[in-house]
Amino acid sequence: MNLESLFYTLLARVREYQRMVNAIDNVLLPRIVENARFVRLKLDEDEREEFVRRIVINRLLESLGRR
């Protein structure tokens, strides 16, 4: 293999890897960030629901205990 063909082979590989890196930067990472944001919001919502549920249960138990 001569140097010129080696150069073009390496150049093709570099372009291929650059496309992969671009795909990661422009497609995969934004999806991961958006999914993480969604999971965080869902967990916060579930935590708020559980908090309200505990308050309601405590009030019901207090009202039953007072009677």
PDB file of N, CA, C, O and CB in Angstrom:
ATOM      1  N   MET A   1       0.855  -1.171   0.000  1.00  0.00           N
ATOM      2  CA  MET A   1       0.000   0.000   0.000  1.00  0.00           C
ATOM      3  C   MET A   1       0.898   1.230   0.000  1.00  0.00           C
ATOM      4  O   MET A   1       1.792   1.355   0.837  1.00  0.00           O
ATOM      5  CB  MET A   1      -0.971   0.000   1.226  1.00  0.00           C
ATOM      6  N   ASN A   2       0.662   2.117  -0.923  1.00  0.00           N
ATOM      7  CA  ASN A   2       1.498   3.315  -0.962  1.00  0.00           C
ATOM      8  C   ASN A   2       0.953   4.384  -0.010  1.00  0.00           C
ATOM      9  O   ASN A   2      -0.148   4.253   0.524  1.00  0.00           O
ATOM     10  CB  ASN A   2       1.578   3.868  -2.400  1.00  0.00           C
ATOM     11  N   LEU A   3       1.724   5.418   0.187  1.00  0.00           N
ATOM     12  CA  LEU A   3       1.371   6.455   1.154  1.00  0.00           C
ATOM     13  C   LEU A   3       0.102   7.201   0.764  1.00  0.00           C
ATOM     14  O   LEU A   3      -0.686   7.579   1.631  1.00  0.00           O
ATOM     15  CB  LEU A   3       2.514   7.436   1.301  1.00  0.00           C
ATOM     16  N   GLU A   4      -0.096   7.411  -0.504  1.00  0.00           N
ATOM     17  CA  GLU A   4      -1.284   8.153  -0.946  1.00  0.00           C
ATOM     18  C   GLU A   4      -2.568   7.375  -0.622  1.00  0.00           C
ATOM     19  O   GLU A   4      -3.532   7.959  -0.128  1.00  0.00           O
ATOM     20  CB  GLU A   4      -1.205   8.440  -2.465  1.00  0.00           C
ATOM     21  N   SER A   5      -2.587   6.103  -0.888  1.00  0.00           N
ATOM     22  CA  SER A   5      -3.786   5.316  -0.583  1.00  0.00           C
ATOM     23  C   SER A   5      -3.976   5.201   0.922  1.00  0.00           C
ATOM     24  O   SER A   5      -5.110   5.189   1.401  1.00  0.00           O
ATOM     25  CB  SER A   5      -3.694   3.914  -1.216  1.00  0.00           C
ATOM     26  N   LEU A   6      -2.898   5.118   1.663  1.00  0.00           N
ATOM     27  CA  LEU A   6      -2.985   5.099   3.121  1.00  0.00           C
ATOM     28  C   LEU A   6      -3.588   6.402   3.626  1.00  0.00           C
ATOM     29  O   LEU A   6      -4.440   6.398   4.515  1.00  0.00           O
ATOM     30  CB  LEU A   6      -1.597   4.871   3.749  1.00  0.00           C
ATOM     31  N   PHE A   7      -3.147   7.504   3.060  1.00  0.00           N
ATOM     32  CA  PHE A   7      -3.672   8.814   3.434  1.00  0.00           C
ATOM     33  C   PHE A   7      -5.175   8.882   3.181  1.00  0.00           C
ATOM     34  O   PHE A   7      -5.922   9.334   4.049  1.00  0.00           O
ATOM     35  CB  PHE A   7      -2.949   9.926   2.657  1.00  0.00           C
ATOM     36  N   TYR A   8      -5.626   8.449   2.025  1.00  0.00           N
ATOM     37  CA  TYR A   8      -7.050   8.509   1.702  1.00  0.00           C
ATOM     38  C   TYR A   8      -7.869   7.548   2.569  1.00  0.00           C
ATOM     39  O   TYR A   8      -9.018   7.839   2.905  1.00  0.00           O
ATOM     40  CB  TYR A   8      -7.265   8.188   0.223  1.00  0.00           C
ATOM     41  N   THR A   9      -7.291   6.429   2.923  1.00  0.00           N
ATOM     42  CA  THR A   9      -7.966   5.498   3.821  1.00  0.00           C
ATOM     43  C   THR A   9      -8.135   6.125   5.199  1.00  0.00           C
ATOM     44  O   THR A   9      -9.207   6.043   5.799  1.00  0.00           O
ATOM     45  CB  THR A   9      -7.183   4.176   3.923  1.00  0.00           C
ATOM     46  N   LEU A  10      -7.083   6.744   5.692  1.00  0.00           N
ATOM     47  CA  LEU A  10      -7.154   7.410   6.996  1.00  0.00           C
ATOM     48  C   LEU A  10      -8.130   8.581   6.964  1.00  0.00           C
ATOM     49  O   LEU A  10      -8.880   8.801   7.915  1.00  0.00           O
ATOM     50  CB  LEU A  10      -5.766   7.898   7.424  1.00  0.00           C
ATOM     51  N   LEU A  11      -8.115   9.323   5.873  1.00  0.00           N
ATOM     52  CA  LEU A  11      -9.038  10.444   5.727  1.00  0.00           C
ATOM     53  C   LEU A  11     -10.487   9.958   5.741  1.00  0.00           C
ATOM     54  O   LEU A  11     -11.347  10.591   6.353  1.00  0.00           O
ATOM     55  CB  LEU A  11      -8.747  11.213   4.430  1.00  0.00           C
ATOM     56  N   ALA A  12     -10.757   8.856   5.081  1.00  0.00           N
ATOM     57  CA  ALA A  12     -12.107   8.296   5.078  1.00  0.00           C
ATOM     58  C   ALA A  12     -12.520   7.884   6.489  1.00  0.00           C
ATOM     59  O   ALA A  12     -13.659   8.109   6.898  1.00  0.00           O
ATOM     60  CB  ALA A  12     -12.190   7.092   4.124  1.00  0.00           C
ATOM     61  N   ARG A  13     -11.594   7.281   7.228  1.00  0.00           N
ATOM     62  CA  ARG A  13     -11.888   6.885   8.609  1.00  0.00           C
ATOM     63  C   ARG A  13     -12.165   8.100   9.489  1.00  0.00           C
ATOM     64  O   ARG A  13     -13.086   8.093  10.305  1.00  0.00           O
ATOM     65  CB  ARG A  13     -10.724   6.076   9.190  1.00  0.00           C
ATOM     66  N   VAL A  14     -11.361   9.137   9.313  1.00  0.00           N
ATOM     67  CA  VAL A  14     -11.558  10.352  10.107  1.00  0.00           C
ATOM     68  C   VAL A  14     -12.934  10.937   9.819  1.00  0.00           C
ATOM     69  O   VAL A  14     -13.632  11.344  10.747  1.00  0.00           O
ATOM     70  CB  VAL A  14     -10.452  11.397   9.807  1.00  0.00           C
ATOM     71  N   ARG A  15     -13.334  10.986   8.564  1.00  0.00           N
ATOM     72  CA  ARG A  15     -14.660  11.506   8.208  1.00  0.00           C
ATOM     73  C   ARG A  15     -15.769  10.642   8.788  1.00  0.00           C
ATOM     74  O   ARG A  15     -16.788  11.158   9.248  1.00  0.00           O
ATOM     75  CB  ARG A  15     -14.810  11.590   6.687  1.00  0.00           C
ATOM     76  N   GLU A  16     -15.575   9.339   8.768  1.00  0.00           N
ATOM     77  CA  GLU A  16     -16.559   8.420   9.341  1.00  0.00           C
ATOM     78  C   GLU A  16     -16.709   8.653  10.838  1.00  0.00           C
ATOM     79  O   GLU A  16     -17.826   8.719  11.352  1.00  0.00           O
ATOM     80  CB  GLU A  16     -16.158   6.964   9.071  1.00  0.00           C
ATOM     81  N   TYR A  17     -15.588   8.778  11.533  1.00  0.00           N
ATOM     82  CA  TYR A  17     -15.635   9.012  12.970  1.00  0.00           C
ATOM     83  C   TYR A  17     -16.209  10.392  13.286  1.00  0.00           C
ATOM     84  O   TYR A  17     -16.897  10.570  14.291  1.00  0.00           O
ATOM     85  CB  TYR A  17     -14.238   8.870  13.575  1.00  0.00           C
ATOM     86  N   GLN A  18     -15.924  11.359  12.430  1.00  0.00           N
ATOM     87  CA  GLN A  18     -16.479  12.697  12.647  1.00  0.00           C
ATOM     88  C   GLN A  18     -17.998  12.670  12.528  1.00  0.00           C
ATOM     89  O   GLN A  18     -18.691  13.346  13.288  1.00  0.00           O
ATOM     90  CB  GLN A  18     -15.883  13.703  11.643  1.00  0.00           C
ATOM     91  N   ARG A  19     -18.522  11.892  11.577  1.00  0.00           N
ATOM     92  CA  ARG A  19     -19.975  11.757  11.452  1.00  0.00           C
ATOM     93  C   ARG A  19     -20.562  11.102  12.707  1.00  0.00           C
ATOM     94  O   ARG A  19     -21.634  11.489  13.173  1.00  0.00           O
ATOM     95  CB  ARG A  19     -20.335  10.929  10.193  1.00  0.00           C
ATOM     96  N   MET A  20     -19.855  10.111  13.244  1.00  0.00           N
ATOM     97  CA  MET A  20     -20.327   9.459  14.472  1.00  0.00           C
ATOM     98  C   MET A  20     -20.347  10.441  15.641  1.00  0.00           C
ATOM     99  O   MET A  20     -21.305  10.483  16.413  1.00  0.00           O
ATOM    100  CB  MET A  20     -19.437   8.251  14.815  1.00  0.00           C
ATOM    101  N   VAL A  21     -19.295  11.218  15.758  1.00  0.00           N
ATOM    102  CA  VAL A  21     -19.218  12.207  16.837  1.00  0.00           C
ATOM    103  C   VAL A  21     -20.327  13.244  16.670  1.00  0.00           C
ATOM    104  O   VAL A  21     -20.962  13.636  17.649  1.00  0.00           O
ATOM    105  CB  VAL A  21     -17.827  12.898  16.856  1.00  0.00           C
ATOM    106  N   ASN A  22     -20.559  13.685  15.449  1.00  0.00           N
ATOM    107  CA  ASN A  22     -21.635  14.647  15.201  1.00  0.00           C
ATOM    108  C   ASN A  22     -22.990  14.057  15.563  1.00  0.00           C
ATOM    109  O   ASN A  22     -23.833  14.745  16.138  1.00  0.00           O
ATOM    110  CB  ASN A  22     -21.632  15.090  13.734  1.00  0.00           C
ATOM    111  N   ALA A  23     -23.202  12.795  15.232  1.00  0.00           N
ATOM    112  CA  ALA A  23     -24.466  12.139  15.576  1.00  0.00           C
ATOM    113  C   ALA A  23     -24.649  12.080  17.090  1.00  0.00           C
ATOM    114  O   ALA A  23     -25.748  12.300  17.598  1.00  0.00           O
ATOM    115  CB  ALA A  23     -24.520  10.721  14.979  1.00  0.00           C
ATOM    116  N   ILE A  24     -23.581  11.785  17.795  1.00  0.00           N
ATOM    117  CA  ILE A  24     -23.656  11.750  19.262  1.00  0.00           C
ATOM    118  C   ILE A  24     -23.978  13.136  19.806  1.00  0.00           C
ATOM    119  O   ILE A  24     -24.862  13.287  20.649  1.00  0.00           O
ATOM    120  CB  ILE A  24     -22.327  11.232  19.868  1.00  0.00           C
ATOM    121  N   ASP A  25     -23.265  14.143  19.325  1.00  0.00           N
ATOM    122  CA  ASP A  25     -23.461  15.510  19.813  1.00  0.00           C
ATOM    123  C   ASP A  25     -24.835  16.071  19.466  1.00  0.00           C
ATOM    124  O   ASP A  25     -25.458  16.741  20.290  1.00  0.00           O
ATOM    125  CB  ASP A  25     -22.395  16.414  19.246  1.00  0.00           C
ATOM    126  N   ASN A  26     -25.304  15.804  18.267  1.00  0.00           N
ATOM    127  CA  ASN A  26     -26.515  16.457  17.779  1.00  0.00           C
ATOM    128  C   ASN A  26     -27.787  15.639  17.940  1.00  0.00           C
ATOM    129  O   ASN A  26     -28.884  16.194  17.875  1.00  0.00           O
ATOM    130  CB  ASN A  26     -26.344  16.795  16.355  1.00  0.00           C
ATOM    131  N   VAL A  27     -27.666  14.334  18.148  1.00  0.00           N
ATOM    132  CA  VAL A  27     -28.858  13.493  18.249  1.00  0.00           C
ATOM    133  C   VAL A  27     -28.931  12.800  19.606  1.00  0.00           C
ATOM    134  O   VAL A  27     -29.902  12.980  20.342  1.00  0.00           O
ATOM    135  CB  VAL A  27     -28.870  12.451  17.129  1.00  0.00           C
ATOM    136  N   LEU A  28     -27.936  12.027  19.935  1.00  0.00           N
ATOM    137  CA  LEU A  28     -28.002  11.211  21.152  1.00  0.00           C
ATOM    138  C   LEU A  28     -27.991  12.041  22.431  1.00  0.00           C
ATOM    139  O   LEU A  28     -28.834  11.842  23.306  1.00  0.00           O
ATOM    140  CB  LEU A  28     -26.850  10.242  21.178  1.00  0.00           C
ATOM    141  N   LEU A  29     -27.051  12.963  22.546  1.00  0.00           N
ATOM    142  CA  LEU A  29     -26.970  13.752  23.779  1.00  0.00           C
ATOM    143  C   LEU A  29     -28.222  14.580  24.037  1.00  0.00           C
ATOM    144  O   LEU A  29     -28.697  14.601  25.173  1.00  0.00           O
ATOM    145  CB  LEU A  29     -25.771  14.666  23.725  1.00  0.00           C
ATOM    146  N   PRO A  30     -28.782  15.266  23.035  1.00  0.00           N
ATOM    147  CA  PRO A  30     -30.040  15.981  23.300  1.00  0.00           C
ATOM    148  C   PRO A  30     -31.178  15.049  23.736  1.00  0.00           C
ATOM    149  O   PRO A  30     -31.981  15.416  24.593  1.00  0.00           O
ATOM    150  CB  PRO A  30     -30.464  16.747  22.058  1.00  0.00           C
ATOM    151  N   ARG A  31     -31.251  13.865  23.161  1.00  0.00           N
ATOM    152  CA  ARG A  31     -32.289  12.912  23.572  1.00  0.00           C
ATOM    153  C   ARG A  31     -32.083  12.479  25.012  1.00  0.00           C
ATOM    154  O   ARG A  31     -33.039  12.392  25.782  1.00  0.00           O
ATOM    155  CB  ARG A  31     -32.295  11.685  22.650  1.00  0.00           C
ATOM    156  N   ILE A  32     -30.835  12.207  25.379  1.00  0.00           N
ATOM    157  CA  ILE A  32     -30.531  11.780  26.747  1.00  0.00           C
ATOM    158  C   ILE A  32     -30.869  12.891  27.734  1.00  0.00           C
ATOM    159  O   ILE A  32     -31.441  12.629  28.792  1.00  0.00           O
ATOM    160  CB  ILE A  32     -29.044  11.382  26.878  1.00  0.00           C
ATOM    161  N   VAL A  33     -30.520  14.128  27.394  1.00  0.00           N
ATOM    162  CA  VAL A  33     -30.808  15.261  28.272  1.00  0.00           C
ATOM    163  C   VAL A  33     -32.316  15.433  28.424  1.00  0.00           C
ATOM    164  O   VAL A  33     -32.805  15.655  29.532  1.00  0.00           O
ATOM    165  CB  VAL A  33     -30.169  16.557  27.721  1.00  0.00           C
ATOM    166  N   GLU A  34     -33.049  15.333  27.330  1.00  0.00           N
ATOM    167  CA  GLU A  34     -34.508  15.479  27.376  1.00  0.00           C
ATOM    168  C   GLU A  34     -35.133  14.348  28.197  1.00  0.00           C
ATOM    169  O   GLU A  34     -36.044  14.591  28.989  1.00  0.00           O
ATOM    170  CB  GLU A  34     -35.100  15.492  25.944  1.00  0.00           C
ATOM    171  N   ASN A  35     -34.659  13.131  28.018  1.00  0.00           N
ATOM    172  CA  ASN A  35     -35.180  12.003  28.797  1.00  0.00           C
ATOM    173  C   ASN A  35     -34.877  12.169  30.276  1.00  0.00           C
ATOM    174  O   ASN A  35     -35.721  11.868  31.120  1.00  0.00           O
ATOM    175  CB  ASN A  35     -34.592  10.686  28.290  1.00  0.00           C
ATOM    176  N   ALA A  36     -33.690  12.640  30.596  1.00  0.00           N
ATOM    177  CA  ALA A  36     -33.331  12.874  32.000  1.00  0.00           C
ATOM    178  C   ALA A  36     -34.226  13.949  32.598  1.00  0.00           C
ATOM    179  O   ALA A  36     -34.657  13.827  33.745  1.00  0.00           O
ATOM    180  CB  ALA A  36     -31.846  13.282  32.127  1.00  0.00           C
ATOM    181  N   ARG A  37     -34.510  14.997  31.837  1.00  0.00           N
ATOM    182  CA  ARG A  37     -35.397  16.064  32.306  1.00  0.00           C
ATOM    183  C   ARG A  37     -36.805  15.502  32.570  1.00  0.00           C
ATOM    184  O   ARG A  37     -37.429  15.820  33.583  1.00  0.00           O
ATOM    185  CB  ARG A  37     -35.458  17.223  31.262  1.00  0.00           C
ATOM    186  N   PHE A  38     -37.287  14.670  31.654  1.00  0.00           N
ATOM    187  CA  PHE A  38     -38.611  14.074  31.822  1.00  0.00           C
ATOM    188  C   PHE A  38     -38.655  13.185  33.070  1.00  0.00           C
ATOM    189  O   PHE A  38     -39.610  13.254  33.844  1.00  0.00           O
ATOM    190  CB  PHE A  38     -38.992  13.257  30.573  1.00  0.00           C
ATOM    191  N   VAL A  39     -37.646  12.369  33.264  1.00  0.00           N
ATOM    192  CA  VAL A  39     -37.612  11.485  34.428  1.00  0.00           C
ATOM    193  C   VAL A  39     -37.579  12.308  35.711  1.00  0.00           C
ATOM    194  O   VAL A  39     -38.269  11.985  36.677  1.00  0.00           O
ATOM    195  CB  VAL A  39     -36.391  10.543  34.364  1.00  0.00           C
ATOM    196  N   ARG A  40     -36.776  13.375  35.719  1.00  0.00           N
ATOM    197  CA  ARG A  40     -36.694  14.225  36.901  1.00  0.00           C
ATOM    198  C   ARG A  40     -38.051  14.864  37.207  1.00  0.00           C
ATOM    199  O   ARG A  40     -38.471  14.900  38.363  1.00  0.00           O
ATOM    200  CB  ARG A  40     -35.626  15.311  36.704  1.00  0.00           C
ATOM    201  N   LEU A  41     -38.737  15.369  36.174  1.00  0.00           N
ATOM    202  CA  LEU A  41     -40.052  15.970  36.375  1.00  0.00           C
ATOM    203  C   LEU A  41     -41.057  14.943  36.888  1.00  0.00           C
ATOM    204  O   LEU A  41     -41.855  15.239  37.778  1.00  0.00           O
ATOM    205  CB  LEU A  41     -40.556  16.591  35.072  1.00  0.00           C
ATOM    206  N   LYS A  42     -41.016  13.741  36.327  1.00  0.00           N
ATOM    207  CA  LYS A  42     -41.935  12.690  36.763  1.00  0.00           C
ATOM    208  C   LYS A  42     -41.677  12.306  38.221  1.00  0.00           C
ATOM    209  O   LYS A  42     -42.623  12.124  38.988  1.00  0.00           O
ATOM    210  CB  LYS A  42     -41.801  11.456  35.860  1.00  0.00           C
ATOM    211  N   LEU A  43     -40.417  12.182  38.603  1.00  0.00           N
ATOM    212  CA  LEU A  43     -40.090  11.854  39.991  1.00  0.00           C
ATOM    213  C   LEU A  43     -40.542  12.959  40.942  1.00  0.00           C
ATOM    214  O   LEU A  43     -41.056  12.678  42.025  1.00  0.00           O
ATOM    215  CB  LEU A  43     -38.584  11.619  40.142  1.00  0.00           C
ATOM    216  N   ASP A  44     -40.350  14.221  40.534  1.00  0.00           N
ATOM    217  CA  ASP A  44     -40.814  15.341  41.362  1.00  0.00           C
ATOM    218  C   ASP A  44     -42.330  15.314  41.505  1.00  0.00           C
ATOM    219  O   ASP A  44     -42.858  15.547  42.592  1.00  0.00           O
ATOM    220  CB  ASP A  44     -40.365  16.682  40.758  1.00  0.00           C
ATOM    221  N   GLU A  45     -43.022  15.034  40.417  1.00  0.00           N
ATOM    222  CA  GLU A  45     -44.482  14.958  40.461  1.00  0.00           C
ATOM    223  C   GLU A  45     -44.939  13.829  41.386  1.00  0.00           C
ATOM    224  O   GLU A  45     -45.851  14.016  42.191  1.00  0.00           O
ATOM    225  CB  GLU A  45     -45.051  14.750  39.046  1.00  0.00           C
ATOM    226  N   ASP A  46     -44.313  12.670  41.272  1.00  0.00           N
ATOM    227  CA  ASP A  46     -44.661  11.536  42.138  1.00  0.00           C
ATOM    228  C   ASP A  46     -44.394  11.861  43.602  1.00  0.00           C
ATOM    229  O   ASP A  46     -45.158  11.458  44.479  1.00  0.00           O
ATOM    230  CB  ASP A  46     -43.870  10.285  41.729  1.00  0.00           C
ATOM    231  N   GLU A  47     -43.308  12.591  43.868  1.00  0.00           N
ATOM    232  CA  GLU A  47     -42.985  12.974  45.233  1.00  0.00           C
ATOM    233  C   GLU A  47     -44.042  13.927  45.797  1.00  0.00           C
ATOM    234  O   GLU A  47     -44.435  13.805  46.957  1.00  0.00           O
ATOM    235  CB  GLU A  47     -41.599  13.623  45.289  1.00  0.00           C
ATOM    236  N   ARG A  48     -44.499  14.875  44.973  1.00  0.00           N
ATOM    237  CA  ARG A  48     -45.553  15.793  45.417  1.00  0.00           C
ATOM    238  C   ARG A  48     -46.852  15.035  45.694  1.00  0.00           C
ATOM    239  O   ARG A  48     -47.528  15.301  46.687  1.00  0.00           O
ATOM    240  CB  ARG A  48     -45.794  16.891  44.358  1.00  0.00           C
ATOM    241  N   GLU A  49     -47.198  14.096  44.821  1.00  0.00           N
ATOM    242  CA  GLU A  49     -48.410  13.305  45.025  1.00  0.00           C
ATOM    243  C   GLU A  49     -48.329  12.504  46.326  1.00  0.00           C
ATOM    244  O   GLU A  49     -49.301  12.436  47.078  1.00  0.00           O
ATOM    245  CB  GLU A  49     -48.637  12.360  43.834  1.00  0.00           C
ATOM    246  N   GLU A  50     -47.184  11.907  46.584  1.00  0.00           N
ATOM    247  CA  GLU A  50     -47.001  11.135  47.806  1.00  0.00           C
ATOM    248  C   GLU A  50     -47.104  12.035  49.032  1.00  0.00           C
ATOM    249  O   GLU A  50     -47.673  11.630  50.046  1.00  0.00           O
ATOM    250  CB  GLU A  50     -45.650  10.413  47.788  1.00  0.00           C
ATOM    251  N   PHE A  51     -46.568  13.235  48.956  1.00  0.00           N
ATOM    252  CA  PHE A  51     -46.633  14.182  50.063  1.00  0.00           C
ATOM    253  C   PHE A  51     -48.085  14.549  50.363  1.00  0.00           C
ATOM    254  O   PHE A  51     -48.504  14.557  51.521  1.00  0.00           O
ATOM    255  CB  PHE A  51     -45.814  15.446  49.742  1.00  0.00           C
ATOM    256  N   VAL A  52     -48.848  14.853  49.315  1.00  0.00           N
ATOM    257  CA  VAL A  52     -50.263  15.202  49.500  1.00  0.00           C
ATOM    258  C   VAL A  52     -51.029  14.003  50.046  1.00  0.00           C
ATOM    259  O   VAL A  52     -51.886  14.152  50.917  1.00  0.00           O
ATOM    260  CB  VAL A  52     -50.892  15.681  48.166  1.00  0.00           C
ATOM    261  N   ARG A  53     -50.720  12.826  49.537  1.00  0.00           N
ATOM    262  CA  ARG A  53     -51.384  11.611  50.012  1.00  0.00           C
ATOM    263  C   ARG A  53     -51.122  11.420  51.504  1.00  0.00           C
ATOM    264  O   ARG A  53     -52.038  11.063  52.243  1.00  0.00           O
ATOM    265  CB  ARG A  53     -50.899  10.374  49.217  1.00  0.00           C
ATOM    266  N   ARG A  54     -49.908  11.647  51.955  1.00  0.00           N
ATOM    267  CA  ARG A  54     -49.587  11.501  53.386  1.00  0.00           C
ATOM    268  C   ARG A  54     -50.350  12.514  54.230  1.00  0.00           C
ATOM    269  O   ARG A  54     -50.838  12.193  55.314  1.00  0.00           O
ATOM    270  CB  ARG A  54     -48.075  11.665  53.619  1.00  0.00           C
ATOM    271  N   ILE A  55     -50.448  13.739  53.721  1.00  0.00           N
ATOM    272  CA  ILE A  55     -51.181  14.771  54.465  1.00  0.00           C
ATOM    273  C   ILE A  55     -52.644  14.375  54.613  1.00  0.00           C
ATOM    274  O   ILE A  55     -53.215  14.491  55.697  1.00  0.00           O
ATOM    275  CB  ILE A  55     -51.067  16.141  53.758  1.00  0.00           C
ATOM    276  N   VAL A  56     -53.250  13.909  53.529  1.00  0.00           N
ATOM    277  CA  VAL A  56     -54.662  13.515  53.574  1.00  0.00           C
ATOM    278  C   VAL A  56     -54.856  12.351  54.530  1.00  0.00           C
ATOM    279  O   VAL A  56     -55.799  12.354  55.321  1.00  0.00           O
ATOM    280  CB  VAL A  56     -55.169  13.139  52.170  1.00  0.00           C
ATOM    281  N   ILE A  57     -53.987  11.366  54.470  1.00  0.00           N
ATOM    282  CA  ILE A  57     -54.102  10.210  55.361  1.00  0.00           C
ATOM    283  C   ILE A  57     -53.928  10.632  56.817  1.00  0.00           C
ATOM    284  O   ILE A  57     -54.671  10.177  57.687  1.00  0.00           O
ATOM    285  CB  ILE A  57     -53.061   9.137  54.991  1.00  0.00           C
ATOM    286  N   ASN A  58     -52.954  11.497  57.088  1.00  0.00           N
ATOM    287  CA  ASN A  58     -52.752  11.974  58.462  1.00  0.00           C
ATOM    288  C   ASN A  58     -53.974  12.726  58.974  1.00  0.00           C
ATOM    289  O   ASN A  58     -54.366  12.557  60.129  1.00  0.00           O
ATOM    290  CB  ASN A  58     -51.517  12.876  58.537  1.00  0.00           C
ATOM    291  N   ARG A  59     -54.577  13.553  58.129  1.00  0.00           N
ATOM    292  CA  ARG A  59     -55.774  14.288  58.537  1.00  0.00           C
ATOM    293  C   ARG A  59     -56.931  13.327  58.809  1.00  0.00           C
ATOM    294  O   ARG A  59     -57.680  13.501  59.770  1.00  0.00           O
ATOM    295  CB  ARG A  59     -56.173  15.310  57.457  1.00  0.00           C
ATOM    296  N   LEU A  60     -57.068  12.322  57.960  1.00  0.00           N
ATOM    297  CA  LEU A  60     -58.131  11.333  58.184  1.00  0.00           C
ATOM    298  C   LEU A  60     -57.913  10.577  59.485  1.00  0.00           C
ATOM    299  O   LEU A  60     -58.853  10.359  60.249  1.00  0.00           O
ATOM    300  CB  LEU A  60     -58.202  10.345  57.013  1.00  0.00           C
ATOM    301  N   LEU A  61     -56.667  10.176  59.735  1.00  0.00           N
ATOM    302  CA  LEU A  61     -56.367   9.460  60.972  1.00  0.00           C
ATOM    303  C   LEU A  61     -56.597  10.352  62.200  1.00  0.00           C
ATOM    304  O   LEU A  61     -57.100   9.889  63.223  1.00  0.00           O
ATOM    305  CB  LEU A  61     -54.917   8.951  60.950  1.00  0.00           C
ATOM    306  N   GLU A  62     -56.228  11.618  62.091  1.00  0.00           N
ATOM    307  CA  GLU A  62     -56.455  12.551  63.207  1.00  0.00           C
ATOM    308  C   GLU A  62     -57.935  12.730  63.456  1.00  0.00           C
ATOM    309  O   GLU A  62     -58.373  12.752  64.606  1.00  0.00           O
ATOM    310  CB  GLU A  62     -55.802  13.913  62.926  1.00  0.00           C
ATOM    311  N   SER A  63     -58.721  12.861  62.380  1.00  0.00           N
ATOM    312  CA  SER A  63     -60.149  13.049  62.563  1.00  0.00           C
ATOM    313  C   SER A  63     -60.801  11.796  63.140  1.00  0.00           C
ATOM    314  O   SER A  63     -61.754  11.903  63.912  1.00  0.00           O
ATOM    315  CB  SER A  63     -60.804  13.421  61.241  1.00  0.00           C
ATOM    316  N   LEU A  64     -60.310  10.619  62.785  1.00  0.00           N
ATOM    317  CA  LEU A  64     -60.842   9.381  63.362  1.00  0.00           C
ATOM    318  C   LEU A  64     -60.434   9.246  64.825  1.00  0.00           C
ATOM    319  O   LEU A  64     -61.200   8.730  65.640  1.00  0.00           O
ATOM    320  CB  LEU A  64     -60.354   8.159  62.563  1.00  0.00           C
ATOM    321  N   GLY A  65     -59.256   9.698  65.154  1.00  0.00           N
ATOM    322  CA  GLY A  65     -58.758   9.604  66.524  1.00  0.00           C
ATOM    323  C   GLY A  65     -59.454  10.577  67.457  1.00  0.00           C
ATOM    324  O   GLY A  65     -59.538  10.309  68.655  1.00  0.00           O
ATOM    325  N   ARG A  66     -59.944  11.668  66.967  1.00  0.00           N
ATOM    326  CA  ARG A  66     -60.614  12.684  67.792  1.00  0.00           C
ATOM    327  C   ARG A  66     -62.049  12.286  68.112  1.00  0.00           C
ATOM    328  O   ARG A  66     -62.627  12.761  69.089  1.00  0.00           O
ATOM    329  CB  ARG A  66     -60.599  14.041  67.084  1.00  0.00           C
ATOM    330  N   ARG A  67     -62.616  11.423  67.295  1.00  0.00           N
ATOM    331  CA  ARG A  67     -64.022  11.062  67.513  1.00  0.00           C
ATOM    332  C   ARG A  67     -64.176  10.058  68.580  1.00  0.00           C
ATOM    333  O   ARG A  67     -65.296   9.648  68.886  1.00  0.00           O
ATOM    334  CB  ARG A  67     -64.640  10.545  66.269  1.00  0.00           C
TER     335      ARG A  67
END
